[in-house]
Amino acid sequence: MSEWLQLVITMSAACAVVLTVTLLSHRRRAARVAQGSGEEHHTEIPDVLEYMTMMVAVVYAIVLGLAIAGVWEARSSSQDDVRREAQALYEIGRRVEVLPLASRERIRADIDRYVAHVVHEEWPRMIDGQEFPERGRELLNGLRARLAQRDPTNDLEAQAYQPVLDQVALVDELRTAREQNAGATLPSVVWFGLLVGAVTTVGFIFAMRIGRSYRELLFACLLSALITFLLYLVWDFDAPFGRSGSGSAEPFRQLFPGAL
């Protein structure tokens, strides 16, 4: 199911809940009026209720905005690390150009195997929240050992030796960061607060006795749909590498098309 379809279904469900609750409330109110007991005598909304509704909405909007900013920053940082990891591997492949043909071909083959493992094996585990297999670390250590154990034979190789090892160390560091950031950003208690805040905000709208006109009912549906949309954004951005993972692995696909 595509993300757009999920969003449309979720927003439609929120609007349907508002409409259902409003219609049931009107039916119950009409039944009381028809029985002659329970007819409403107060038509004006207390000022304190309007003030409380405004304050709850403002506070929840601030909390929701902070949540969106937090997950967006975490996702941007994680995807930037992925781009740097792919670029560092690409730099290794280019800098070994000074080595003999057989050596650089073996090193590039090691890089391709590591990239293929990252995209095909590690990425699905990242999306599912599982631990990384040890194979990726073994491949990276093998690449490091192949580079470190080869003594430079001329000035060009000597100049490229340490920068290449630095790039391998950078790949190792970014791989560790990717593994640590693979999980959700927001803790469960924050999600509990966001959901309770959404229910409270919409509940205060019902306390304002919405539905006395089509305009009020439309406003309530739009507000519930907006809150649902923002919560969906938080849920989607809460996965640093996306829910499908295909887009976040794009730097590896672009720089190493032959390895995949």
KEKE-3310 file (N, C-alpha, C; in steps of 0.2 Angstrom, whole numbers, plus 5000, padded with zeros to 4 digits):
npx = (5004:5003:5011:5003:4990:4988:4988:4977:4967:4968:4965:4952:4946:4947:4939:4927:4925:4922:4911:4902:4901:4896:4883:4877:4876:4868:4856:4853:4851:4840:4831:4829:4823:4811:4805:4802:4810:4825:4827:4838:4843:4853:4860:4872:4890:4900:4912:4924:4926:4928:4940:4948:4948:4955:4968:4972:4972:4983:4994:4995:4998:5010:5018:5016:5022:5036:5038:5038:5048:5059:5059:5061:5074:5082:5080:5085:5098:5102:5101:5110:5122:5121:5124:5137:5143:5142:5149:5161:5165:5165:5176:5186:5187:5191:5203:5212:5216:5230:5236:5242:5234:5228:5228:5219:5208:5204:5201:5191:5182:5179:5173:5162:5155:5153:5144:5133:5129:5125:5114:5105:5105:5107:5098:5084:5084:5086:5074:5065:5069:5078:5094:5110:5118:5133:5140:5142:5151:5162:5165:5169:5180:5188:5191:5198:5209:5215:5219:5227:5238:5245:5260:5266:5273:5278:5280:5267:5258:5261:5257:5244:5240:5238:5227:5217:5215:5210:5198:5192:5191:5182:5170:5168:5165:5153:5145:5143:5135:5124:5119:5115:5106:5095:5083:5067:5064:5056:5052:5040:5033:5031:5024:5012:5008:5006:4995:4985:4984:4979:4966:4961:4961:4952:4941:4938:4932:4920:4915:4912:4900:4898:4892:4880:4878:4882:4894:4901:4902:4910:4922:4926:4929:4939:4949:4951:4956:4967:4975:4977:4984:4996:5000:5003:5013:5023:5024:5029:5041:5047:5054:5070:5076:5066:5050:5049:5062:5069:5071:5080:5092:5097:5109:5119:5115:5116:5130:5136:5131:5134:5136:5124)
npy = (4994:5011:5026:5038:5032:5026:5038:5045:5036:5036:5049:5050:5041:5048:5059:5053:5048:5059:5064:5053:5053:5066:5065:5055:5062:5072:5065:5059:5070:5075:5065:5067:5080:5077:5069:5078:5080:5085:5096:5108:5122:5131:5140:5147:5147:5144:5157:5153:5140:5142:5148:5138:5129:5135:5137:5123:5119:5128:5124:5110:5112:5117:5107:5097:5103:5104:5090:5086:5094:5088:5074:5076:5082:5072:5062:5069:5070:5057:5052:5060:5055:5043:5047:5052:5040:5032:5040:5040:5027:5027:5036:5029:5019:5027:5032:5022:5020:5022:5011:4995:4985:4973:4974:4985:4981:4970:4977:4985:4976:4971:4982:4983:4971:4974:4985:4979:4970:4979:4986:4975:4966:4972:4984:4980:4974:4985:4993:4984:4985:4976:4968:4971:4959:4950:4949:4961:4969:4960:4960:4974:4974:4966:4973:4984:4977:4972:4984:4990:4981:4981:4986:5002:5005:5015:5033:5038:5029:5029:5042:5041:5031:5033:5043:5034:5024:5033:5036:5023:5021:5032:5026:5015:5022:5029:5018:5012:5023:5023:5010:5013:5022:5017:5013:5019:5037:5044:5041:5030:5036:5049:5047:5043:5055:5063:5057:5057:5070:5074:5067:5074:5088:5087:5082:5093:5101:5095:5098:5111:5110:5107:5106:5113:5120:5117:5123:5123:5110:5106:5113:5106:5093:5096:5101:5089:5081:5088:5087:5073:5072:5078:5070:5059:5063:5064:5051:5045:5052:5048:5036:5035:5031:5029:5021:5011:5011:5011:5023:5029:5022:5026:5034:5024:5017:5025:5028:5016:5008:4996:4987:4982)
npz = (5000:4995:5002:5000:4999:5011:5019:5014:5018:5032:5035:5030:5039:5051:5048:5047:5059:5066:5060:5063:5077:5079:5072:5080:5092:5089:5086:5098:5106:5099:5102:5116:5116:5109:5118:5128:5139:5144:5135:5129:5138:5138:5126:5124:5123:5137:5142:5148:5143:5130:5131:5137:5126:5116:5122:5124:5111:5106:5114:5111:5097:5098:5104:5094:5083:5088:5089:5075:5070:5077:5073:5059:5059:5064:5054:5043:5047:5048:5035:5029:5034:5027:5014:5015:5019:5007:4998:5004:5002:4988:4985:4990:4980:4969:4973:4974:4961:4958:4961:4956:4943:4946:4960:4963:4957:4965:4977:4973:4970:4983:4988:4981:4985:4998:4997:4990:5000:5010:5004:5001:5011:5024:5024:5023:5036:5044:5042:5047:5060:5065:5071:5064:5053:5055:5044:5037:5044:5044:5030:5029:5037:5030:5019:5025:5030:5018:5012:5022:5024:5012:5007:5001:4985:4978:4976:4973:4977:4991:4994:4993:5002:5016:5016:5010:5020:5030:5024:5025:5039:5041:5034:5043:5054:5051:5047:5059:5065:5057:5060:5074:5073:5067:5072:5079:5082:5091:5108:5116:5126:5121:5110:5116:5122:5111:5105:5115:5116:5104:5104:5115:5110:5099:5106:5114:5104:5102:5114:5112:5106:5092:5075:5074:5063:5045:5042:5054:5056:5045:5048:5059:5054:5045:5054:5061:5051:5048:5060:5059:5048:5051:5062:5055:5047:5057:5061:5049:5047:5058:5056:5052:5040:5031:5028:5018:5013:5001:4995:5004:5002:4990:4988:4987:4977:4966:4966:4964:4953:4947:4956:4961)
capx = (5000:5007:5010:4997:4984:4988:4986:4970:4962:4968:4962:4945:4943:4946:4933:4921:4923:4919:4904:4898:4900:4891:4876:4874:4875:4861:4850:4852:4848:4833:4826:4827:4818:4805:4802:4800:4814:4832:4828:4843:4841:4858:4863:4878:4895:4904:4919:4930:4927:4931:4947:4952:4949:4960:4974:4973:4974:4989:4999:4996:5001:5018:5021:5016:5027:5042:5039:5039:5055:5064:5060:5064:5081:5085:5080:5090:5105:5104:5102:5116:5127:5121:5127:5144:5146:5143:5154:5168:5167:5167:5182:5191:5187:5194:5210:5216:5218:5237:5238:5242:5228:5226:5226:5214:5202:5202:5199:5184:5177:5177:5169:5155:5152:5150:5138:5128:5127:5122:5108:5101:5104:5106:5093:5078:5084:5085:5067:5061:5071:5082:5101:5114:5122:5140:5144:5144:5157:5167:5167:5172:5186:5192:5193:5203:5215:5218:5222:5232:5243:5249:5265:5267:5279:5281:5278:5260:5255:5263:5253:5237:5240:5234:5220:5212:5214:5206:5191:5189:5189:5175:5165:5167:5161:5146:5141:5140:5130:5118:5116:5112:5100:5090:5077:5062:5067:5052:5050:5033:5029:5030:5018:5006:5006:5003:4989:4981:4983:4975:4960:4959:4959:4946:4936:4936:4928:4914:4912:4909:4893:4898:4887:4874:4878:4886:4900:4905:4904:4916:4928:4928:4931:4945:4953:4953:4960:4974:4979:4979:4990:5002:5003:5005:5020:5028:5025:5033:5048:5050:5058:5075:5078:5059:5046:5051:5070:5071:5074:5086:5098:5098:5116:5123:5112:5118:5137:5138:5126:5136:5137:5118)
capy = (5000:5017:5031:5042:5029:5026:5045:5046:5032:5038:5056:5049:5038:5053:5063:5048:5047:5066:5064:5048:5056:5072:5063:5052:5067:5076:5060:5058:5077:5076:5061:5070:5085:5074:5066:5083:5080:5086:5101:5112:5128:5135:5141:5151:5143:5148:5160:5149:5134:5144:5150:5132:5126:5139:5135:5117:5119:5131:5120:5104:5114:5118:5101:5093:5106:5101:5083:5086:5096:5083:5068:5078:5084:5066:5059:5072:5068:5050:5051:5063:5050:5038:5050:5052:5033:5030:5045:5038:5021:5029:5039:5024:5016:5031:5034:5016:5020:5022:5004:4990:4984:4967:4976:4989:4977:4966:4982:4988:4970:4971:4988:4981:4966:4977:4989:4974:4967:4984:4987:4969:4962:4977:4988:4977:4973:4992:4994:4980:4986:4970:4969:4970:4953:4951:4949:4968:4971:4956:4963:4980:4973:4963:4979:4987:4973:4972:4991:4991:4976:4982:4992:5006:5003:5021:5039:5039:5024:5032:5048:5039:5026:5036:5045:5029:5022:5037:5035:5017:5023:5036:5022:5012:5026:5031:5012:5012:5028:5020:5005:5015:5027:5013:5013:5025:5042:5046:5036:5028:5041:5055:5045:5043:5062:5066:5054:5059:5077:5074:5066:5080:5093:5086:5082:5100:5104:5092:5101:5117:5108:5108:5103:5117:5122:5114:5126:5121:5103:5106:5115:5100:5088:5099:5101:5082:5079:5091:5083:5066:5072:5080:5064:5054:5065:5062:5043:5043:5054:5044:5031:5039:5028:5028:5015:5006:5010:5011:5030:5031:5019:5029:5036:5018:5014:5030:5028:5009:5004:4989:4982:4980)
capz = (5000:4995:5007:4999:5000:5018:5022:5012:5022:5039:5036:5029:5045:5056:5047:5048:5067:5068:5057:5067:5084:5078:5070:5086:5097:5087:5087:5105:5108:5096:5105:5122:5114:5107:5124:5132:5144:5142:5130:5130:5140:5137:5119:5123:5126:5142:5139:5150:5139:5124:5132:5137:5120:5113:5126:5123:5104:5105:5117:5107:5091:5099:5105:5088:5079:5090:5087:5068:5069:5080:5069:5053:5060:5065:5048:5038:5049:5046:5028:5027:5035:5022:5008:5017:5019:5000:4995:5006:4998:4981:4985:4990:4973:4964:4975:4972:4954:4958:4963:4950:4940:4950:4967:4963:4955:4971:4981:4970:4971:4990:4989:4978:4989:5004:4995:4989:5006:5014:5001:5000:5017:5030:5023:5026:5043:5047:5041:5052:5067:5068:5072:5058:5052:5056:5038:5034:5048:5041:5023:5029:5040:5025:5015:5028:5030:5011:5011:5027:5023:5006:5007:4995:4981:4974:4979:4972:4982:4997:4995:4993:5007:5023:5015:5009:5026:5033:5021:5027:5045:5041:5033:5049:5059:5048:5047:5066:5067:5054:5064:5080:5071:5062:5076:5079:5085:5097:5113:5117:5130:5117:5106:5120:5123:5105:5103:5120:5114:5098:5106:5119:5106:5095:5111:5116:5099:5103:5120:5110:5103:5085:5071:5074:5056:5041:5042:5060:5055:5040:5052:5064:5049:5042:5059:5063:5046:5048:5065:5057:5043:5055:5066:5050:5046:5063:5061:5043:5048:5064:5053:5049:5033:5028:5029:5013:5013:4994:4994:5008:5000:4984:4986:4985:4970:4961:4965:4963:4950:4944:4962:4963)
cpx = (5004:5006:5004:4991:4983:4985:4979:4965:4962:4964:4954:4942:4942:4940:4927:4919:4920:4912:4899:4896:4895:4884:4873:4872:4868:4855:4848:4848:4841:4828:4824:4822:4812:4801:4800:4805:4822:4833:4833:4841:4847:4861:4869:4884:4899:4911:4925:4931:4930:4939:4951:4953:4955:4967:4976:4976:4981:4995:5000:4999:5008:5021:5021:5022:5034:5043:5041:5046:5060:5065:5063:5071:5085:5085:5085:5097:5107:5105:5108:5122:5127:5125:5134:5147:5147:5148:5161:5170:5169:5174:5188:5192:5191:5201:5214:5218:5226:5240:5239:5235:5225:5224:5220:5207:5199:5199:5192:5179:5175:5172:5162:5152:5149:5144:5132:5125:5123:5115:5103:5100:5103:5100:5086:5078:5083:5078:5063:5064:5076:5090:5104:5117:5129:5144:5146:5150:5163:5170:5171:5179:5191:5195:5199:5209:5219:5222:5228:5239:5247:5254:5266:5273:5282:5278:5270:5256:5256:5258:5246:5235:5236:5228:5215:5210:5209:5198:5188:5187:5182:5170:5163:5163:5154:5142:5138:5135:5124:5115:5112:5106:5095:5083:5073:5066:5063:5051:5042:5029:5027:5024:5012:5004:5003:4996:4983:4979:4978:4967:4957:4957:4953:4940:4933:4931:4921:4911:4909:4902:4893:4893:4880:4873:4883:4893:4904:4907:4910:4922:4930:4931:4938:4951:4956:4957:4967:4978:4981:4984:4996:5005:5006:5012:5025:5029:5030:5040:5051:5055:5064:5077:5071:5056:5048:5059:5073:5074:5080:5092:5100:5105:5120:5121:5115:5126:5140:5133:5128:5137:5130:5114)
cpy = (5006:5022:5036:5039:5028:5032:5046:5042:5034:5045:5055:5046:5043:5057:5059:5048:5054:5066:5059:5051:5062:5070:5059:5057:5070:5071:5059:5065:5078:5071:5064:5076:5082:5071:5072:5084:5081:5092:5106:5119:5133:5135:5144:5146:5147:5151:5156:5143:5136:5145:5143:5128:5129:5137:5128:5116:5122:5127:5114:5106:5115:5112:5097:5096:5104:5094:5082:5088:5091:5077:5070:5080:5077:5062:5062:5070:5061:5049:5055:5059:5045:5040:5050:5045:5031:5034:5042:5032:5023:5032:5034:5020:5020:5032:5028:5015:5020:5016:5000:4987:4978:4969:4980:4986:4973:4971:4984:4982:4970:4976:4986:4976:4969:4981:4984:4971:4973:4985:4981:4966:4967:4981:4986:4976:4980:4994:4991:4981:4980:4972:4967:4963:4955:4951:4956:4970:4966:4959:4970:4979:4970:4968:4982:4984:4973:4979:4992:4987:4977:4988:4996:5005:5009:5027:5040:5035:5027:5038:5046:5034:5028:5039:5040:5025:5026:5037:5028:5018:5027:5031:5018:5016:5028:5024:5011:5017:5026:5015:5008:5019:5023:5013:5019:5030:5044:5040:5035:5033:5047:5053:5045:5050:5065:5063:5056:5067:5078:5073:5072:5086:5093:5085:5089:5103:5101:5096:5108:5116:5110:5105:5107:5120:5118:5117:5124:5114:5102:5108:5109:5095:5090:5099:5094:5079:5082:5088:5076:5067:5074:5074:5059:5056:5063:5055:5042:5046:5051:5038:5034:5037:5027:5022:5009:5005:5011:5018:5032:5028:5021:5031:5030:5016:5019:5029:5021:5005:4997:4984:4979:4977)
cpz = (5000:5001:5006:5000:5008:5021:5020:5017:5029:5040:5035:5035:5050:5055:5048:5055:5069:5066:5061:5074:5084:5077:5076:5091:5095:5087:5094:5108:5105:5100:5112:5121:5113:5113:5129:5138:5142:5137:5133:5132:5138:5130:5119:5126:5131:5140:5142:5146:5132:5125:5133:5131:5116:5116:5124:5116:5103:5108:5113:5100:5092:5100:5098:5083:5081:5088:5079:5067:5071:5075:5062:5053:5060:5058:5043:5040:5047:5039:5025:5028:5030:5016:5009:5017:5012:4997:4997:5003:4991:4980:4986:4984:4968:4966:4974:4965:4953:4959:4956:4949:4945:4957:4967:4961:4961:4976:4979:4971:4978:4991:4987:4982:4995:5002:4994:4995:5010:5011:5002:5007:5024:5030:5026:5033:5047:5047:5046:5059:5070:5068:5065:5058:5053:5049:5035:5038:5045:5034:5024:5032:5035:5020:5018:5028:5023:5010:5015:5026:5017:5007:5001:4992:4978:4978:4978:4976:4989:4999:4996:4999:5013:5021:5013:5015:5030:5031:5024:5035:5046:5039:5039:5054:5057:5048:5054:5068:5063:5058:5071:5079:5067:5066:5076:5083:5091:5101:5113:5121:5126:5113:5110:5121:5117:5104:5108:5118:5109:5100:5111:5115:5102:5100:5113:5110:5100:5109:5118:5106:5096:5081:5071:5067:5052:5041:5048:5059:5050:5043:5056:5060:5047:5048:5061:5057:5046:5054:5063:5052:5046:5059:5061:5048:5051:5062:5055:5044:5054:5062:5049:5042:5029:5030:5024:5012:5006:4993:4998:5006:4993:4983:4984:4978:4965:4960:4963:4959:4948:4950:4964:4958)
residu = (MET:SER:GLU:TRP:LEU:GLN:LEU:VAL:ILE:THR:MET:SER:ALA:ALA:CYS:ALA:VAL:VAL:LEU:THR:VAL:THR:LEU:LEU:SER:HIS:ARG:ARG:ARG:ALA:ALA:ARG:VAL:ALA:GLN:GLY:SER:GLY:GLU:GLU:HIS:HIS:THR:GLU:ILE:PRO:ASP:VAL:LEU:GLU:TYR:MET:THR:MET:MET:VAL:ALA:VAL:VAL:TYR:ALA:ILE:VAL:LEU:GLY:LEU:ALA:ILE:ALA:GLY:VAL:TRP:GLU:ALA:ARG:SER:SER:SER:GLN:ASP:ASP:VAL:ARG:ARG:GLU:ALA:GLN:ALA:LEU:TYR:GLU:ILE:GLY:ARG:ARG:VAL:GLU:VAL:LEU:PRO:LEU:ALA:SER:ARG:GLU:ARG:ILE:ARG:ALA:ASP:ILE:ASP:ARG:TYR:VAL:ALA:HIS:VAL:VAL:HIS:GLU:GLU:TRP:PRO:ARG:MET:ILE:ASP:GLY:GLN:GLU:PHE:PRO:GLU:ARG:GLY:ARG:GLU:LEU:LEU:ASN:GLY:LEU:ARG:ALA:ARG:LEU:ALA:GLN:ARG:ASP:PRO:THR:ASN:ASP:LEU:GLU:ALA:GLN:ALA:TYR:GLN:PRO:VAL:LEU:ASP:GLN:VAL:ALA:LEU:VAL:ASP:GLU:LEU:ARG:THR:ALA:ARG:GLU:GLN:ASN:ALA:GLY:ALA:THR:LEU:PRO:SER:VAL:VAL:TRP:PHE:GLY:LEU:LEU:VAL:GLY:ALA:VAL:THR:THR:VAL:GLY:PHE:ILE:PHE:ALA:MET:ARG:ILE:GLY:ARG:SER:TYR:ARG:GLU:LEU:LEU:PHE:ALA:CYS:LEU:LEU:SER:ALA:LEU:ILE:THR:PHE:LEU:LEU:TYR:LEU:VAL:TRP:ASP:PHE:ASP:ALA:PRO:PHE:GLY:ARG:SER:GLY:SER:GLY:SER:ALA:GLU:PRO:PHE:ARG:GLN:LEU:PHE:PRO:GLY:ALA:LEU)
# end
